[in-house]
Amino acid sequence: MRLVTYVAGGRPRVGLLEDGRVVDVGFDGDMVAFIEAGAPVSGREPVPDARLLAPLRPRSMRDFLTFEGHMRNALGRLGRPIPEEWYEVPAFYKGMPDTVIGPEEEIPWPHYTDRLDHELELAAIIGREGKDIPREEAREYIFGYTIWNDLSARDVQARELPVGMGPSKAKDWDGSNVLGPCIVTADELDASDLLMRVRVNGEVWGEDSSANMHHGFADLIAYASLAQTIYPGEVFGSGTAAGGSGLELDRWLEEGDLVEMEIEGIGVLRNRVGRKGG
């Protein structure tokens, strides 16, 4: 299934994308509740003039760093090697669910940064509750996949990282996380080798494959669930694909830029950059 959250003159509802149109699934609740309920589809009523929103308001967001190519590109610009620990530990930081926006929404440019950057990521949505999940069973906990544009204020990030507390205002502002356009359920998508591409104003800035994740989603789930319960509706990000950010190219977003992130089998997440401080 290709699941969406849409609005058409009323409150947001869960729908399906079928043949390029939105159909309602007959569920009275949001996407997280739909996942918790076992994804029950009780109808397929076409919805004219539906507008897509972010496919879900995540219960939580964990973002990892799994692409060695991105690490080499980003750290190489700083003259730094990849830490040995990176190869052993799938570390993550936590994002803020209330910052999420969806496809076609304008990307807010916070007034305090001059270097706004995009980050192309594949995201897995958790579908089952679990704790201390063995790696060999972890994929059974994935409900589906979507695209995540994890925006960054790079000049702010450079000031914050030496403190050792992880990203804060480099990552957290209204609209700093974009998800969409849909969730493709895990039974319909093999995420082991998906082409990932980012375009800015129609020009390809970078592309990679999910096959190049050093830590796979099974590793991420097993690590995050150590002594901690994970729940349906949580989002796990792959981290930035190689070439998936402007930082790696020393190219930066500008007001009005159209950013398109495409992942094979999922679709295109499209957003335009707003005015700085707007």
N, C-alpha and C positions, 0 to 999 in steps of 0.2 A: 504494500500500500504506500501511496504518496500522500501523507497527511499534512494538513495545513490548519492554521487558525485564521479565520476570516471574519470580516464584519460587512454587513449589508443592511444598513439602516437601523440596526439594533445592537444588542450586546454581542461581543465576540463569541464565536462558536467553532466547533471542530468540524472540519470537512475533509474531503478527498479531492485530489486532482485526478480527473479522468478525461482523457482526450482534450486536454487543454482547458477544461472548465472545472469549476468548483461544484461539488455536490455535498449536501449536508448528510451527516452520518446518523442523525437522530439521537444524539447524545446530549443530555442536559448537564453540562459541566465543562471545565476547561481541559486543556490537553493533558496536564499532569493527572487529573482525576480520571481521564479517559484511559491513560496508560495503566494506572493503578487498578482500574476495573477490568483490565484484560483486553482493551481495545474493542469494545462491542460495537459493531456496525448494524444498526437496526433499520436503516433506510438509505436511499440514495436519491434525495430530492435535489434537482438542479437549482443553483442559486444565481440568478442574474445579477450583474453589477457587484459581484463580491470583490472586496479589497483585501489582499493578504496582509496579515500582521506577522510579527515574529511567531514562529510555529509553537513556541511555548514560553512561559515565564518559568525559567528553571527553578527547581527547588534549591539547587546550589550549583556553583560553577567552579570546576577545577581545571587549571590550565597547566599543561606539562611542556617539556622541551624534548622532543623526540627525534628531530631531524638533524643528523650530523652535518649535512650540507649547510643548513642555516647557521648552525653554531660556528662552523669554520668561516663562513662568509662574514658574520657579524663580529666575532671575536678577532678575526684576522685584520679587520680594519683598525682595531685597537692595538694590534701587535701582541695579542694574548693567545695562548694555547687553550684548547678545550680541557677543563679540569678532568683529571683521571676519574674522579667520583661520578662525573656525568654518565660514564659508561656503565656504572653499577647501580645507580640510584635514580629512578624515575621521579625526580622531585617535581613539585607543583606549587603554584600559588592559588589563592581563592579569589574569584571575582564576585561582583555584586549583582545579583539577579535583577534588581530594579533599574540597572543601567541599560538593559537590553532593548533594542529597537529591531525593526524588521525590514523586509525588502522594500525598495523604492522610497524609504524614508530618508530625509536629509541627514547627513552626518554632521552633528554639531562640532564646531571648532572652538574649544575653550580659549578664553582670552589670554590665558597665562602661558601658552606655548607658541613657538614659532615653527616647530618641526613636527607636524602631524604626520603620522605614518599608519599605513594599513598593515595587516598581518593575515595571510591566508592560512586557514586551518580547517582540518576535518574534525568534526565533533561527534562523539557517540553519546546517545541518550540512554541512561540506565532504565531498565524495565522491570527489575525484580529487587526486592529487599535481600540483603545478604551481608555477611560479616566473615572475615578471615577466609575469603574465597580462594580456593586453589587456582593456580594459573590455568590448569588444564580445563577447568570448568567456567572460567571467567567470561568467555564469549556468550555463554547462555544467559548472561545478565544484560546483554545489550538489546535494547528495544529497536533502535534504529540510528540513522546518521543524518547530519545536516552540515551546512557550511557555517563557519564562524569567522567573521572579520573582527579580530581582536585589535582594536585601535590603540596606538601608543603616542604619548607626547615625549619624543625622544630627548629633547633638551632637558626636560624635567627628569626623565629617567636617569640621565647621566649624573645628575646631582643627587638623586635618591639612593642609587645602588650602593655607593661606597658606605652608606650608613649601615648596611647589612640587615635591613628590615624588609627587604623585598619592595616591589613596586607599590606605590600608593596613588598620588595624584598623577603619576605618569600613566595610570590605567583607569582611574575612577573619576568619571564625570557622566552626566546624563547623556546617554546615547553612545557610550564608548564601546559597547559590544553589540555587534549586529549578527543576528541568526536568521537563517532561511535558505531558500524560499519555502522549503518543505522538509518534512522528516520522511526519509525512505526507510521502511522497516527492514530489519536485518535479514529476514527471510527472502528478501528480494534484491539484496545488494551484498556482493562480496567485496569488502572494503580492503582487501589485502594488496591490491594493485590498481589504484584509481588515479587517472591523470588529473592533476590539480594545476590550475592556471589562473593568473591574475592579469587583467588588462586595465590600463588607465587611459581614458579617452580613446579606446579602441586599439591601443598599442600594447602588445604583450610585454610585460615587465619581468615576468618570471613564470616558470613551470617546473613541476616536480611530480613524483608519484608517491602515493601512500606506501608503496613497497619499500621506500627508503626510511621508514620509521625505525630507528634503532630499538626503541622500546615500543612494542605493539600494544594494542588496547588491552589485551589479556594481562600484560605486565602492569599496565596502569591500574586496572581494576584490582588485581591481586595486592598491589602495594597500598593503594588508597584504603582498602578494606581491612588492613591489618588492625585488629582490635577496635574497629569502628564500623558501624552499620552504614551501608549505603542504601539509598532509597530510589524508587521510581521517580523519574523526572529530573534527576541530577544529570549535569552535562560535564563530560570529560573532553577537553580539547587536546589535539595532537601536538600543539605548539606549531610554530610557523614553518611552513615548507621552505625548502631551499629556493631562493629567489622570490619568496612570497612577501617580502617587505622592501620598502624603499631604502631602509638603512643599509642593506647589503649592496646597493647600487650607488649610494650617495645621491639619490633622487628623492624629492619630497613632494607631497601633495600640495596642490594650490586650490584656492577658492574656485568652486564650480567644476572641479574635476569629476568625471564619471568613473567610479571604481566598479569593476565587474569581476567577481570571483566565481570561477566555474570548476566544479568537481564532477567528473564522469559519473553518470548514473543518478546524480542528485539534481543538477541544473545550474542556474546562474543566480547569484546573489548580487543585485545591482543597487547602488546608492550613489547619490551625488553629494559632494562636499559642500557644506554651507560656508557662510562668511565667518571670518574670524571674530569671535566674541558675539556672534549673532544669536 
